[in-house]
Amino acid sequence: MSGLDGLFSPRGVAVIGASRNPAKLGAVMARSLSTYDGPLALVNSRDSQLHGSVAEAVDVLGAPIDLAVVCVPAPASADAVAEAAKAGASAALVCAGGFAEAGHPEYQDALAEVVDRYGIRLLGPNTSGFLVPSRKLTASFVPSAAMVPSGGVGVVAASGGVNHALSFLLAEAGYGVSVAVGLGNAVDVDMVDVLEYLLDDPATTAVALHIESVAHGSRLANAVARLSAVKPVVALVVGRNDVGEFAQSHTGALATSWCTTRGVLRQAGAVLVDDERQLVDAVGALSLTRLAPAADPGVGIVTAQAGPGLLLLDGLRESGIQVPVLSGAVRARLSELLPPMTYQANPVDTGRPAPGFGEIVSVVSDDPAVELVAVYALSEPDSLDLVCELSQSRPSAPTVVGVGGSTADVSAVRSGLSSRGYPAATSPTALTHAIRALVEDARLAHRRCVPEPVGRVAVPPGLLDEHQAKSVLDTLGIRTPARVACDSADDAYAALDRLGGPVAVKILDATVLHKTEVGGVHLGIRSHADLADALDKLGDRRLLVEAMAPAGVDLIVGARRDPVFGPVVLVGLGGTTAEALADVAVRVAPLSVAEASAMPDELLGRALVDGWRGGPVLDRLELARVVRALGAVLLAAPEVDEIEINPLRLTRDGLVALDAVIMSKEQ
């Protein structure tokens, strides 16, 4: 249990530091809380017309005070919270700034000490507060937040400002909120605590997350997984351009905090978005409807205007969403309802909204390949009552509606649709965001399962060179080229004779991670003369002579210990392309076969592994075996810090590891 009832459902509220000066925080907060229908105490020991303490307020009101809203400066905040706790308060909101974020960790430490001593739950400091519209509880220094309607979306934001921005955007889009929380410095109550509260909150049907940083990765991932199993979760992660400090390996450079956080949240079942508008479109739709788990849900499109329908179709196909051709039986029924010149295969273009529009939507929803219907129409009240049409026809599949027109017309239609359970968007793009979120949520739910066990792996101690690292891959069942480790020039010539040309000749040194950068790799060696030239340039050192692999597409697969999430695995475009494009998918280990198989689908360059221009086609299950095996190395060998295959070449005969690095923690 998160123990947050005192925060979000208090029997009484006290504002500590209340003021009659309208410009002060205590006065603003008192105005915001004036709509609260429970006991409200205004406390200020320096104002004789207000309560002198929380204890005094409890005696005068004859009612318990569960929540203390603290509006005093940072140096005085800990004492104010302690006073409230002694008077029976079980929760506190500290709004003031000036704590660790401003170079004063001692004030924040004092708050933490009060929390530990009294067991009071504390939200903040450095936050603009929270709101629970259904209880008329607006604990915010933005009084207009009281205008946000009650609804099914729970908002949990790292920033109080973003919390309010999202709440206002949700209200503007016709959705309401159940609870909206800005965490601030999160000295006590953090994102996981609020997620656990929302898990059991019957008013919350979907959750919007805004994440700036993560302190306890596994705890957050587990909380999101528990919540997403019963309620949709949509996440906006900040920090796309924070690439951080480059690690020694490509995997470390690519698995930035932003990439890793997004990958782990997706693995936990959260739908990811790129900005606040997408977040509102996605979570709003998911708060009203949710698809059954499905590997690849089909979408039927019904549009009263061809242009917006094409925008929607283009957006869905770009996202890899199936828009199947409708069955012959469905098209036969549509031909009876529509003029012959209209397009009826999917999308279905009705020409203009007219009576019978709802029946057309219903017919499309009956197609066995359609699990979700997207509808777009301009609001034309004189021609069509869209709300009435859909209400009477009741499509058999979940339906999301995009409505264009004047603000007044659209607001009325959207309100009517939402009250009947239809998510409503105001543009083709917003409709695309909503459909994409519903489909992604269904896909994530479909592959949710407990990771299958992977056998234990033995890794030799100490520094490992490429030959030794590839020997570990051999034991994992990962294919590597035929090779010979050579201690002398004579060994190298014998290896060439044995393997036949062409071969690659590389320096064999565990301390050199990027051999090409020091001229340590020579390719296409076919003869003794070629080898002699290479040996002359490489000098007197140990070498690896290895058979050349056929042409193909280079990938990178790696595993490393993330400081926040623990062992993570990565898949991306390989070779020198890896760091240039940072086109990667990241997951936490262990992961299921289904989860690992889906990782390439997130890559912008995924077409390259799906037979681009007659090239090789990736076997997703083969890749999954490689990914899971590398993750298993980190889980089984605590002394290993990273393991990487770059490149892992996709050939017509499957995957082959052309280079491998295993780094110990000492390295």
Backbone hydrogen bonds, N-H to C=O, Kabsch-Sander energy under -0.5 kcal/mol:
donor,donor_aa,acceptor,acceptor_aa,energy
7,L,4,L,-0.7
8,F,4,L,-2.4
9,S,5,D,-2.7
13,V,39,P,-2.6
14,A,67,L,-2.5
15,V,41,A,-3.0
16,I,14,A,-0.7
16,I,69,V,-2.3
17,G,15,V,-0.6
17,G,43,V,-2.6
18,A,15,V,-0.9
18,A,43,V,-1.9
24,K,21,N,-2.1
27,A,24,K,-0.7
28,V,24,K,-2.3
29,M,25,L,-2.8
30,A,26,G,-1.5
31,R,27,A,-2.1
32,S,28,V,-2.2
33,L,29,M,-2.1
34,S,30,A,-0.5
34,S,31,R,-1.0
35,T,32,S,-0.7
36,Y,33,L,-1.7
37,D,135,R,-0.7
41,A,13,V,-3.1
43,V,15,V,-2.9
43,V,41,A,-0.6
44,N,51,H,-2.8
47,D,44,N,-1.9
48,S,46,R,-0.5
50,L,47,D,-1.7
51,H,42,L,-2.3
57,A,53,S,-1.9
58,V,54,V,-2.4
59,D,55,A,-1.9
60,V,56,E,-2.6
61,L,57,A,-2.9
62,G,58,V,-1.7
63,A,58,V,-0.7
66,D,12,G,-1.5
66,D,64,P,-0.6
67,L,12,G,-2.1
68,A,91,A,-2.2
69,V,14,A,-3.6
69,V,67,L,-0.6
70,V,68,A,-0.8
70,V,93,L,-3.2
71,C,16,I,-3.3
71,C,69,V,-0.6
76,A,73,P,-1.3
77,S,73,P,-0.7
77,S,74,A,-1.2
78,A,74,A,-0.6
80,A,76,A,-1.7
81,V,77,S,-2.5
82,A,78,A,-2.4
83,E,79,D,-2.3
84,A,80,A,-2.0
85,A,81,V,-2.5
86,K,82,A,-2.3
87,A,83,E,-1.2
88,G,85,A,-1.6
89,A,84,A,-2.4
90,S,66,D,-1.2
91,A,66,D,-2.1
92,A,121,R,-2.4
93,L,68,A,-2.7
94,V,123,L,-2.6
95,C,70,V,-1.6
95,C,93,L,-0.6
96,A,70,V,-0.5
102,A,99,F,-1.7
103,G,100,A,-1.7
104,H,99,F,-2.5
107,Y,104,H,-0.9
108,Q,104,H,-1.0
109,D,105,P,-2.9
110,A,106,E,-1.8
111,L,107,Y,-1.5
112,A,108,Q,-2.2
113,E,109,D,-2.1
114,V,110,A,-1.7
115,V,111,L,-2.3
116,D,112,A,-2.3
117,R,113,E,-2.1
118,Y,114,V,-2.6
119,G,115,V,-2.1
121,R,90,S,-2.4
123,L,92,A,-2.9
124,G,183,L,-0.7
126,N,96,A,-2.3
127,T,95,C,-0.6
130,F,139,A,-2.1
131,L,180,A,-1.9
132,V,137,L,-3.0
135,R,132,V,-1.7
136,K,133,P,-1.7
137,L,132,V,-1.9
138,T,136,K,-0.8
139,A,130,F,-1.2
139,A,137,L,-0.7
140,S,138,T,-1.7
141,F,128,S,-1.1
145,A,142,V,-2.6
146,A,143,P,-2.1
147,M,144,S,-2.1
148,V,145,A,-1.6
151,G,177,V,-1.4
153,V,176,G,-1.4
154,G,152,G,-0.5
154,G,206,A,-2.9
155,V,179,V,-3.0
156,V,208,A,-2.8
157,A,181,V,-2.8
158,A,210,H,-1.4
163,N,159,S,-2.2
164,H,160,G,-1.9
165,A,161,G,-2.4
166,L,162,V,-2.9
167,S,163,N,-2.0
168,F,164,H,-2.6
169,L,165,A,-2.2
170,L,166,L,-2.6
171,A,167,S,-2.1
172,E,168,F,-2.5
173,A,169,L,-1.9
174,G,171,A,-1.3
175,Y,170,L,-3.1
177,V,149,P,-2.3
178,S,153,V,-2.2
179,V,153,V,-0.5
180,A,131,L,-2.2
181,V,155,V,-2.6
182,G,129,G,-1.6
183,L,157,A,-2.9
183,L,181,V,-0.6
184,G,158,A,-1.2
185,N,125,P,-3.0
186,A,183,L,-1.6
187,V,124,G,-2.4
188,D,122,L,-0.5
188,D,124,G,-0.5
189,V,122,L,-2.6
194,V,190,D,-1.8
195,L,191,M,-2.5
196,E,192,V,-2.4
197,Y,193,D,-1.6
198,L,194,V,-2.7
199,L,195,L,-1.8
200,D,196,E,-0.8
200,D,197,Y,-0.8
201,D,198,L,-0.7
204,T,201,D,-1.3
205,T,152,G,-3.0
205,T,203,A,-0.6
206,A,152,G,-1.7
207,V,232,P,-2.3
208,A,154,G,-3.4
209,L,234,V,-3.1
210,H,156,V,-2.2
211,I,236,L,-2.6
217,G,215,A,-0.6
217,G,564,V,-0.9
218,S,564,V,-0.7
220,L,216,H,-2.0
221,A,217,G,-2.8
222,N,218,S,-2.5
223,A,219,R,-1.9
224,V,220,L,-2.6
225,A,221,A,-2.3
226,R,222,N,-2.3
227,L,223,A,-2.3
228,S,224,V,-3.2
229,A,225,A,-1.1
230,V,227,L,-1.8
231,K,227,L,-3.0
234,V,207,V,-2.8
235,A,271,V,-3.0
236,L,209,L,-2.4
237,V,235,A,-0.5
237,V,273,V,-0.5
238,V,211,I,-3.1
238,V,236,L,-0.5
242,D,239,G,-1.8
243,V,241,N,-1.4
253,A,249,S,-1.6
254,L,250,H,-2.4
255,A,251,T,-2.6
256,T,254,L,-2.2
260,T,256,T,-2.9
261,T,257,S,-2.6
262,R,258,W,-2.3
263,G,259,C,-2.4
264,V,260,T,-2.7
265,L,261,T,-2.3
266,R,262,R,-2.5
267,Q,263,G,-2.2
268,A,264,V,-1.6
269,G,266,R,-1.6
270,A,265,L,-2.6
271,V,233,V,-3.0
273,V,235,A,-2.1
279,L,275,D,-2.0
280,V,276,E,-2.1
281,D,277,R,-2.5
282,A,278,Q,-2.7
283,V,279,L,-2.7
284,G,280,V,-2.1
285,A,281,D,-1.5
286,L,282,A,-2.3
287,S,283,V,-1.4
288,L,284,G,-0.6
288,L,285,A,-1.3
289,T,285,A,-1.8
294,A,442,A,-1.3
299,V,322,Q,-2.4
300,G,372,L,-2.7
302,V,374,A,-2.6
303,T,348,V,-2.8
304,A,376,Y,-2.4
309,G,305,Q,-1.5
310,L,306,A,-2.2
311,L,307,G,-2.0
312,L,308,P,-2.2
313,L,309,G,-2.6
314,D,310,L,-2.7
315,G,311,L,-2.2
316,L,312,L,-2.3
317,R,313,L,-2.5
318,E,314,D,-2.1
319,S,315,G,-1.0
320,G,317,R,-1.6
321,I,316,L,-2.4
322,Q,297,P,-0.6
326,L,345,A,-2.9
331,R,327,S,-2.5
332,A,328,G,-2.1
333,R,329,A,-1.8
334,L,330,V,-2.4
335,S,331,R,-2.2
336,E,332,A,-0.7
336,E,333,R,-0.6
337,L,333,R,-0.5
337,L,334,L,-1.4
338,L,334,L,-2.0
342,T,339,P,-1.5
346,N,347,P,-1.7
348,V,301,I,-3.0
349,D,343,Y,-2.7
349,D,347,P,-0.6
350,T,303,T,-2.4
350,T,348,V,-0.7
352,R,350,T,-1.2
357,F,354,A,-1.8
360,I,356,G,-1.7
361,V,357,F,-2.0
362,S,358,G,-2.2
363,V,359,E,-2.4
364,V,360,I,-2.3
365,S,361,V,-2.2
366,D,362,S,-0.9
366,D,363,V,-0.8
367,D,364,V,-1.6
370,V,367,D,-1.8
371,E,298,G,-2.8
371,E,369,A,-0.6
372,L,298,G,-1.1
373,V,398,P,-2.7
374,A,300,G,-3.1
375,V,373,V,-0.5
375,V,400,V,-2.8
376,Y,302,V,-2.2
377,A,402,G,-2.1
379,S,404,G,-3.8
380,E,378,L,-0.6
383,S,380,E,-1.9
384,L,380,E,-2.6
386,L,384,L,-1.0
389,E,385,D,-2.6
390,L,386,L,-2.3
391,S,387,V,-2.1
392,Q,388,C,-2.2
393,S,389,E,-1.9
394,R,390,L,-2.2
400,V,373,V,-2.6
401,V,423,P,-2.6
402,G,375,V,-3.8
403,V,425,A,-3.0
404,G,377,A,-1.6
410,V,406,S,-3.0
411,S,407,T,-2.4
412,A,408,A,-1.9
413,V,409,D,-2.3
414,R,410,V,-3.1
415,S,411,S,-2.4
416,G,412,A,-2.1
417,L,413,V,-2.6
418,S,414,R,-2.9
419,S,415,S,-2.1
420,R,416,G,-0.6
420,R,417,L,-1.0
421,G,418,S,-1.8
422,Y,417,L,-2.7
425,A,401,V,-3.0
431,L,427,S,-2.4
432,T,428,P,-2.2
433,H,429,T,-2.3
434,A,430,A,-2.1
435,I,431,L,-2.5
436,R,432,T,-2.9
437,A,433,H,-2.1
438,L,434,A,-2.2
439,V,435,I,-2.5
440,E,436,R,-2.7
441,D,437,A,-2.5
442,A,438,L,-1.7
443,R,439,V,-2.3
444,L,440,E,-2.7
445,A,441,D,-2.2
446,H,442,A,-1.8
447,R,443,R,-1.5
448,R,445,A,-0.9
449,C,447,R,-0.5
464,L,662,I,-0.6
469,A,465,D,-2.7
470,K,466,E,-2.6
471,S,467,H,-1.5
472,V,468,Q,-1.5
473,L,469,A,-1.7
474,D,470,K,-2.3
475,T,471,S,-1.7
476,L,472,V,-1.2
477,G,474,D,-1.4
478,I,473,L,-2.5
479,R,477,G,-0.5
484,V,545,V,-2.4
486,C,543,L,-3.3
492,A,488,S,-1.7
493,Y,489,A,-2.5
494,A,490,D,-2.2
495,A,491,D,-2.2
496,L,492,A,-2.3
497,D,493,Y,-2.2
498,R,494,A,-2.1
499,L,495,A,-3.0
500,G,496,L,-2.8
503,V,525,I,-2.0
504,A,546,E,-3.4
505,V,522,H,-2.9
506,K,544,L,-2.3
507,I,520,G,-2.1
508,L,542,R,-2.2
509,D,507,I,-0.7
512,V,509,D,-1.6
513,L,511,T,-0.7
515,K,513,L,-0.7
517,E,514,H,-0.9
518,V,515,K,-1.2
519,G,516,T,-1.2
520,G,515,K,-3.0
522,H,505,V,-2.5
525,I,503,V,-2.5
526,R,524,G,-0.6
531,L,527,S,-2.3
532,A,528,H,-2.7
533,D,529,A,-2.0
534,A,530,D,-2.0
535,L,531,L,-3.0
536,D,532,A,-2.0
537,K,533,D,-1.4
538,L,534,A,-2.2
539,G,535,L,-2.0
541,R,539,G,-1.3
543,L,486,C,-2.6
544,L,506,K,-2.7
545,V,484,V,-2.5
546,E,504,A,-2.7
546,E,544,L,-0.6
547,A,482,A,-2.9
548,M,502,P,-1.9
553,V,650,L,-1.9
555,L,648,L,-2.1
556,I,572,G,-2.6
557,V,645,I,-2.2
558,G,570,L,-2.0
559,A,643,I,-2.7
560,R,568,V,-2.3
561,R,641,D,-1.3
562,D,560,R,-0.9
562,D,566,G,-2.8
566,G,562,D,-1.9
568,V,560,R,-2.9
569,V,587,R,-3.1
570,L,558,G,-2.7
571,V,585,A,-2.4
572,G,556,I,-2.0
573,L,583,D,-1.2
574,G,554,D,-2.6
577,T,574,G,-1.1
578,A,575,G,-1.2
580,A,576,T,-0.9
581,L,577,T,-2.3
582,A,578,A,-1.9
584,V,582,A,-1.2
585,A,571,V,-2.7
587,R,569,V,-2.3
589,A,567,P,-2.8
596,A,592,S,-2.4
597,S,593,V,-2.6
598,A,594,A,-1.2
599,M,595,E,-0.6
599,M,596,A,-0.9
601,D,598,A,-1.1
602,E,599,M,-1.7
603,L,600,P,-1.5
606,R,603,L,-1.5
608,L,605,G,-1.8
609,V,606,R,-1.3
610,D,607,A,-1.2
611,G,616,P,-1.5
612,W,607,A,-0.7
614,G,611,G,-1.6
615,G,612,W,-1.4
618,L,609,V,-3.2
620,R,618,L,-0.9
623,L,619,D,-2.1
624,A,620,R,-2.4
625,R,621,L,-1.9
626,V,622,E,-1.6
627,V,623,L,-2.8
628,R,624,A,-2.7
629,A,625,R,-1.8
630,L,626,V,-2.2
631,G,627,V,-2.1
632,A,628,R,-2.1
633,V,629,A,-1.4
634,L,630,L,-1.3
635,L,631,G,-1.8
636,A,632,A,-2.2
637,A,633,V,-2.2
640,V,637,A,-2.0
641,D,663,M,-3.0
642,E,663,M,-1.8
643,I,559,A,-2.5
644,E,661,V,-2.7
645,I,557,V,-3.2
646,N,644,E,-0.5
646,N,659,D,-0.8
648,L,555,L,-3.0
649,R,647,P,-0.7
649,R,656,V,-2.7
650,L,553,V,-3.3
651,T,649,R,-0.7
651,T,654,G,-2.9
654,G,651,T,-1.7
656,V,649,R,-1.8
657,A,479,R,-3.0
658,L,647,P,-2.4
658,L,656,V,-0.7
659,D,647,P,-0.9
661,V,644,E,-2.4
663,M,642,E,-2.8
665,K,639,E,-1.9
667,Q,664,S,-0.5
